[in-house]
């Protein structure tokens, strides 16, 4: 499934072996988990991007993860409208082998139009993101990164495999960053909607499964979040008739949310939020952005 001409095989590529301050495209292979083959909605291979900090900031303890946004689809009409976003976004291949300064120059030449909010960000408040290893999770499944389903919409087959792609990326992160101190998770639109799920998976792995274990994580990993334009005003009709098309049951099971009990409740988003916040740390901070200008609302949750 991987394109060896443009991507590296994730399972055999160590983060520490990659050139700093250079974007690398990594392709995860078939997963030996209930969540199977990473792929885009049309069956093209899924890949993620990674860059290490410049040499003077090199470390393996700080990590920035961004989930890309880009709408959603759940039936024949909506998936026809979003068909261009169900395949691998080849425009991203232009990042391969480039440094942040080269990418910033190219973005400026094209009107600074990038679907990746934190791409090559230098700082936010007193956080120096030049110290952070960066993972970009592209979006090509139209299921807000939580799908585990193959659907036939008219004459079109759509692979809602967002959960496969997210979990395969996290698997690589867990292997290559076994003992981080700071993780920053962000996403816009569909990516922002999936951020709480990613937060819970990361928190459960680092702050529950590994804390005090032989891996040496003695204190809680600080996991902070900014969600940009996430969508949680979910109509009951969508929950009843379409949400299940994405097949979110397996990833909800991984965060121990009782999906079968609450999936049709009108306050389903509130119940999911309450579950995630209860399982997280009170010291982690959550930021919300609802428009392109103005301050970020930062909350201790």
NORDA-V795096 format. One record per helix or strand of 3 or more residues. SS is the DSSP state (a for helix, b for strand). FROM is the first residue (numbers start at 1). LEN is the number of residues. If there is no record, write none. Layout:
# NORDA-V795096
SS/FROM/LEN ; SS/FROM/LEN
This chain:
# NORDA-V795096
a/10/3 ; a/15/3 ; b/24/4 ; b/48/5 ; a/55/3 ; b/62/6 ; a/76/6 ; a/83/3 ; a/90/6 ; a/100/10 ; a/129/3 ; b/133/5 ; b/149/5 ; b/156/5 ; a/162/15 ; b/182/7 ; a/190/20 ; b/222/7 ; a/236/6 ; a/243/4 ; a/249/6 ; a/259/4 ; a/268/12 ; b/285/5 ; b/297/4
